[in-house]
Amino acid sequence: MRTTNKSVLNWVDEMASLTKPDQIVWIDGSEDEMNRLKEEAFSTGELIELDQEALPGCVYHRTAVNDVARVEHRTFICTGKKEDAGHTNNWMAPDDMYQKLRGLFDGSMVGRTMYVIPYIMGSVGSPFSRIGVELTDSIYVVLNMRIMTRIGDVAWQQLGDSQDWVRCLHSKAQLDEENRYIVHFPEDNAIWSVNSGYGGNVLLGKKCFALRIASYLAKHEGWMAEHMLILGIENIETGKTQYITGAFPSACGKTNLAMLIPPAYAKGYKVYTVGDDIAWMRVGDDGRLYAINPEAGFFGVAPGTSMKSNPNALLSTKSDTIFTNVALTDDKKVWWEGMGVPAPAHAMDWKGNDWTPDMDVKAANPNSRFTAPARNCPSISPKWEDPMGVPISAILFGGRRAQLAPLVYQAYDWNHGVFIGATMASETTAAASGAVGVVRRDPMAMLPFCGYNMGDYFQHWLNMGKKIKHQPQIFNVNWFRIDDQGRFIWPGFGDNFRVLEWILKRCNDEVEAQNTPIGYLPYAEDINLEGLDNFSRSDVEELLSIEPDLWAVEIKGIEEHFANFDRLPAELLSQLNNLKARFE
């Protein structure tokens, strides 16, 4: 089925005239089509077929060595007025950027095929969902988009004659990193990406559409597009399931939390994964906030993913998965550092070179990836494709703070919660480049992904609070407090459920809390420690302690942070002054 939508047909003709492909293929989303594309990619070496008995439907891909991660310094938000993009985004005038990009796209698909991918973000037919069309010269992109979104004829059927769709143009071009651009035109509903083949830069439904463009749409239309996981916790005895969203900067265990397996004591509960990365949220007719996961798959970091750290993520990759920049074993399987199984005696590394365990190089790129269907996940929620979404009881913000933030605390109210989200931060670890322990602020984990002025984004959160009659409770969590020996005090992973249990009790008015200058803290005896050996109430009390001297430094840091924003809402300065006054 090819669409009769004139706005689509005219745009495809215009972009084909610019990029000059040898042929155009309209993607229908069928199994036959997928198999044909795979076979073509196997024949050119773009993909390698893995052992189909051990890993049915799985394939392997290497990107160019200079093209292994998102490129924030070459990612732009191009609005008519510079101040509408805000100083936290790279900006260029739209006309100037279009002129630059047209030069790079001119003839970029000569000798290649242009694939037209119609896709839906969100479940088919959902009033939450949106349509995009991506043009690309990469089979790798087509097959990834097939996992991450709902592609093909279903998208044309849902779009009909509407002109409300996101125009996504991608070409690998020459993979020239000096001319690599990931550009968003929010006012035009358009995304142009050139000279990259790496997923985060070229799967334009993901961060580009689902966060940068969607956050702009959400502000104008009165909903929220957030960099958040969504999980459900079912009380088996009552049959009631409650849902939590959470925003965390990178390296803070977001995917692990989304796919959490409860500890042994919690036999009366089940945890479900609705989404691991992005939440679109709207106010329902009943005045509650409802969230959907707009994606259909997981684009996860492979290194460190193991049966110990995140069994549900690893099990999700056992079929129909694309592995990118991991090691390829001699028997056509995959391996990476931190996989929890012995290294192979010999493999091809992510660059395609011979590799053995005694070599002083990584077999897998530190940002190597798996693209796996969400339906594969053992903990996937029966509601993950509910067209109306799931009602949210609690919103979590978190980060890595070695000494400052307690294990968990609750905001006084919605506006205080927005302040907590707007000031959230992590301290750099040895894994990050630069100095260790530097505080990096990443408001709502959205700093690289907000498609407009961040001050306006904070105001949008405050405005949404007025629209939500039954507001979710907002909490801050910190799994990363350390002791005098530099060891993590809290066990983390599945034991984080113990904190989620307290959070839901607070949402249900089942437990009291202590009023402190930073928010409501648990009483130590209300954190369930059943089955936690070598862990005492005094350990919990240490995790819940508040040091005024450290918070005095934090307040100065927040003042410096807020000075970076134009259009900062007065309410956030008021919240900062209230925090100061409570400590005084």
Backbone hydrogen bonds, N-H to C=O, Kabsch-Sander energy under -0.5 kcal/mol:
donor,donor_aa,acceptor,acceptor_aa,energy
9,L,5,N,-2.6
10,N,6,K,-2.7
11,W,7,S,-1.5
12,V,8,V,-2.8
13,D,9,L,-2.2
14,E,10,N,-2.2
15,M,11,W,-2.7
16,A,12,V,-2.4
17,S,13,D,-2.1
18,L,14,E,-1.3
19,T,15,M,-2.9
20,K,16,A,-2.6
22,D,109,M,-0.7
22,D,112,R,-2.6
23,Q,112,R,-1.1
25,V,114,M,-3.0
27,I,25,V,-0.6
27,I,116,V,-2.5
34,M,30,S,-1.9
35,N,31,E,-2.5
36,R,32,D,-2.3
37,L,33,E,-2.5
38,K,34,M,-2.5
39,E,35,N,-2.3
40,E,36,R,-2.1
41,A,37,L,-2.4
42,F,38,K,-2.7
43,S,39,E,-2.0
44,T,40,E,-1.3
45,G,41,A,-1.0
46,E,41,A,-1.1
47,L,41,A,-1.6
48,I,60,Y,-2.2
50,L,58,C,-1.7
51,D,332,K,-3.1
55,L,51,D,-3.1
58,C,55,L,-2.1
59,V,321,T,-2.1
60,Y,48,I,-2.3
61,H,323,F,-2.4
67,D,64,A,-2.1
72,E,70,R,-0.7
74,R,71,V,-1.5
75,T,72,E,-1.5
76,F,74,R,-0.5
76,F,182,I,-2.4
77,I,90,N,-2.8
78,C,76,F,-0.5
78,C,184,H,-3.1
79,T,77,I,-0.8
84,D,81,K,-1.1
85,A,81,K,-0.7
85,A,82,K,-1.2
86,G,82,K,-1.5
89,N,86,G,-1.3
90,N,75,T,-0.6
97,M,93,A,-2.4
98,Y,94,P,-3.1
99,Q,95,D,-2.0
100,K,96,D,-2.1
101,L,97,M,-3.1
102,R,98,Y,-2.8
103,G,99,Q,-1.4
104,L,100,K,-1.3
105,F,101,L,-2.8
106,D,102,R,-1.5
107,G,18,L,-2.5
108,S,105,F,-2.5
109,M,19,T,-2.3
110,V,107,G,-1.5
112,R,109,M,-2.4
114,M,23,Q,-2.9
115,Y,113,T,-0.6
115,Y,136,T,-3.2
116,V,25,V,-2.8
117,I,115,Y,-0.7
117,I,134,E,-3.0
119,Y,132,G,-2.9
120,I,150,R,-2.3
121,M,130,R,-3.0
122,G,120,I,-0.6
122,G,294,P,-2.5
126,S,123,S,-2.0
128,F,387,P,-0.6
129,S,126,S,-1.1
130,R,121,M,-2.0
132,G,119,Y,-2.6
133,V,166,V,-2.4
134,E,117,I,-2.7
135,L,168,C,-2.9
136,T,115,Y,-1.8
142,V,138,S,-1.7
143,L,139,I,-2.7
144,N,140,Y,-2.0
145,M,141,V,-2.9
146,R,142,V,-1.7
147,I,143,L,-0.9
147,I,144,N,-0.7
148,M,144,N,-2.7
149,T,145,M,-2.1
150,R,120,I,-1.7
151,I,149,T,-0.7
152,G,118,P,-2.3
153,D,28,D,-1.6
155,A,152,G,-1.7
156,W,152,G,-1.0
157,Q,153,D,-2.4
158,Q,154,V,-1.8
159,L,155,A,-2.4
160,G,156,W,-2.6
162,S,159,L,-1.9
165,W,163,Q,-1.4
166,V,131,I,-2.0
167,R,189,N,-2.9
168,C,133,V,-2.7
168,C,166,V,-0.7
169,L,167,R,-0.5
169,L,191,I,-2.8
170,H,135,L,-2.8
171,S,193,S,-1.8
175,L,172,K,-2.6
177,E,175,L,-0.7
179,N,176,D,-1.4
180,R,177,E,-0.9
181,Y,179,N,-0.5
181,Y,194,V,-1.6
182,I,74,R,-2.4
183,V,181,Y,-0.5
183,V,192,W,-3.1
184,H,76,F,-2.3
185,F,190,A,-3.1
188,D,185,F,-1.7
189,N,185,F,-0.7
189,N,186,P,-0.8
190,A,185,F,-1.7
191,I,167,R,-2.8
192,W,183,V,-2.6
193,S,169,L,-2.9
194,V,181,Y,-2.3
195,N,171,S,-1.8
196,S,171,S,-0.6
201,N,198,Y,-1.7
202,V,198,Y,-1.2
202,V,199,G,-0.8
203,L,199,G,-2.9
204,L,202,V,-1.6
206,K,203,L,-2.3
209,F,204,L,-1.2
210,A,205,G,-1.1
210,A,206,K,-1.8
211,L,206,K,-0.6
211,L,207,K,-1.1
212,R,207,K,-2.6
213,I,208,C,-2.4
214,A,209,F,-2.6
215,S,211,L,-2.8
216,Y,212,R,-1.1
217,L,213,I,-2.4
218,A,214,A,-3.3
219,K,215,S,-2.0
220,H,216,Y,-1.7
221,E,217,L,-2.0
222,G,218,A,-1.7
223,W,218,A,-2.1
224,M,281,M,-2.4
226,E,224,M,-0.5
226,E,279,A,-3.2
228,M,226,E,-1.8
229,L,246,G,-2.3
230,I,275,G,-2.6
231,L,244,I,-2.7
232,G,272,Y,-2.7
233,I,242,Q,-2.9
234,E,270,K,-3.1
235,N,240,K,-3.0
236,I,234,E,-0.9
236,I,268,G,-2.5
237,E,268,G,-0.6
239,G,235,N,-2.7
240,K,235,N,-0.6
242,Q,233,I,-2.3
243,Y,391,P,-0.7
244,I,231,L,-2.8
245,T,394,A,-2.2
246,G,229,L,-1.4
247,A,396,L,-2.7
252,C,249,P,-0.8
257,L,253,G,-2.1
258,A,254,K,-2.3
259,M,255,T,-1.6
260,L,257,L,-1.5
266,A,263,P,-1.6
267,K,265,Y,-1.2
269,Y,266,A,-1.7
270,K,234,E,-1.8
272,Y,232,G,-3.2
273,T,379,S,-3.2
274,V,230,I,-2.5
274,V,272,Y,-0.6
275,G,230,I,-2.1
279,A,226,E,-2.7
280,W,292,I,-2.4
281,M,224,M,-3.0
282,R,290,Y,-2.4
284,G,282,R,-0.5
284,G,288,R,-3.4
287,G,284,G,-2.1
289,L,470,H,-0.5
290,Y,282,R,-3.4
290,Y,288,R,-0.5
291,A,390,V,-2.5
292,I,280,W,-2.5
296,A,148,M,-2.7
297,G,148,M,-0.6
298,F,372,A,-2.9
300,G,298,F,-0.7
300,G,370,F,-2.0
302,A,368,S,-2.6
304,G,337,E,-1.8
305,T,302,A,-2.7
306,S,304,G,-0.6
307,M,339,M,-0.6
310,N,306,S,-2.5
314,L,310,N,-2.1
315,L,311,P,-2.7
316,S,312,N,-1.2
317,T,313,A,-0.6
317,T,314,L,-1.3
318,K,315,L,-1.3
320,D,56,P,-2.5
322,I,371,T,-2.0
323,F,59,V,-2.6
323,F,321,T,-0.6
324,T,369,R,-2.8
325,N,61,H,-2.4
327,A,335,W,-2.4
328,L,348,M,-2.6
329,T,327,A,-0.5
329,T,333,K,-2.7
330,D,346,H,-0.8
332,K,329,T,-1.7
335,W,327,A,-1.7
339,M,336,W,-1.4
347,A,355,W,-2.2
348,M,328,L,-2.9
349,D,347,A,-0.5
349,D,353,N,-3.3
350,W,363,A,-2.0
352,G,349,D,-2.3
355,W,347,A,-2.5
359,M,356,T,-2.1
365,N,325,N,-2.4
368,S,365,N,-2.6
369,R,324,T,-2.2
370,F,300,G,-2.1
371,T,322,I,-2.5
372,A,298,F,-2.3
372,A,370,F,-0.6
374,A,296,A,-2.3
376,N,373,P,-1.6
377,C,374,A,-1.8
380,I,377,C,-2.0
381,S,273,T,-3.0
384,W,381,S,-1.7
386,D,383,K,-2.0
389,G,386,D,-1.7
390,V,291,A,-2.4
392,I,289,L,-3.1
393,S,243,Y,-3.0
393,S,391,P,-0.5
394,A,243,Y,-1.2
395,I,473,Q,-2.6
396,L,245,T,-2.4
397,F,475,F,-2.2
398,G,247,A,-1.4
399,G,477,V,-0.9
401,R,399,G,-0.8
407,L,543,L,-1.7
409,Y,476,N,-2.0
410,Q,520,Y,-2.7
411,A,474,I,-3.1
417,G,413,D,-2.1
418,V,414,W,-2.3
419,F,415,N,-2.0
420,I,416,H,-2.1
421,G,417,G,-2.4
422,A,418,V,-2.7
423,T,419,F,-1.1
424,M,421,G,-0.9
426,S,440,R,-2.2
427,E,400,R,-2.1
428,T,438,V,-2.1
432,A,429,T,-1.2
437,G,428,T,-2.5
438,V,435,A,-0.6
440,R,426,S,-3.4
440,R,438,V,-0.6
441,R,439,V,-0.5
442,D,424,M,-2.0
444,M,421,G,-2.2
445,A,442,D,-2.8
446,M,443,P,-3.1
449,F,446,M,-1.6
450,C,446,M,-1.5
453,N,84,D,-1.9
457,Y,453,N,-1.7
458,F,454,M,-2.3
459,Q,455,G,-1.9
460,H,456,D,-2.2
461,W,457,Y,-1.9
462,L,458,F,-2.0
463,N,459,Q,-2.7
464,M,460,H,-2.6
465,G,461,W,-1.7
466,K,462,L,-0.9
466,K,463,N,-0.8
467,K,463,N,-0.8
467,K,464,M,-1.0
468,I,464,M,-1.4
469,K,467,K,-0.8
470,H,287,G,-2.9
471,Q,469,K,-0.8
473,Q,393,S,-2.4
475,F,395,I,-2.7
476,N,409,Y,-2.9
477,V,397,F,-2.6
478,N,407,L,-2.2
482,I,402,A,-2.6
483,D,487,R,-2.4
486,G,483,D,-2.1
489,I,481,R,-2.3
490,W,481,R,-0.5
495,D,492,G,-1.9
496,N,493,F,-2.0
497,F,494,G,-1.8
498,R,495,D,-1.6
499,V,496,N,-0.9
500,L,496,N,-1.9
501,E,497,F,-2.7
502,W,498,R,-1.3
503,I,499,V,-2.4
504,L,500,L,-2.5
505,K,501,E,-1.9
506,R,502,W,-2.2
507,C,503,I,-2.1
508,N,504,L,-1.8
509,D,506,R,-1.4
510,E,505,K,-3.2
511,V,505,K,-0.6
514,Q,521,L,-3.1
516,T,514,Q,-0.5
516,T,519,G,-1.7
519,G,516,T,-0.5
520,Y,410,Q,-2.5
521,L,514,Q,-2.8
521,L,519,G,-0.5
526,D,523,Y,-2.5
527,I,524,A,-1.5
528,N,526,D,-0.7
532,L,529,L,-2.5
533,D,531,G,-1.1
535,F,532,L,-0.8
540,V,536,S,-1.6
541,E,537,R,-2.7
542,E,538,S,-2.1
543,L,539,D,-2.1
544,L,540,V,-1.5
545,S,542,E,-1.1
551,W,547,E,-2.1
552,A,548,P,-1.9
553,V,549,D,-1.4
554,E,550,L,-2.1
555,I,551,W,-2.5
556,K,552,A,-1.5
557,G,553,V,-2.1
558,I,554,E,-2.4
559,E,555,I,-2.2
560,E,556,K,-2.1
561,H,557,G,-2.2
562,F,558,I,-2.9
563,A,559,E,-1.5
564,N,561,H,-1.5
565,F,562,F,-1.7
568,L,565,F,-0.5
572,L,569,P,-1.0
573,L,569,P,-1.0
574,S,570,A,-2.3
575,Q,571,E,-2.2
576,L,572,L,-2.0
577,N,573,L,-2.4
578,N,574,S,-2.3
579,L,575,Q,-2.1
580,K,576,L,-2.3
581,A,577,N,-2.5
582,R,578,N,-2.2
583,F,579,L,-1.5
584,E,580,K,-1.8
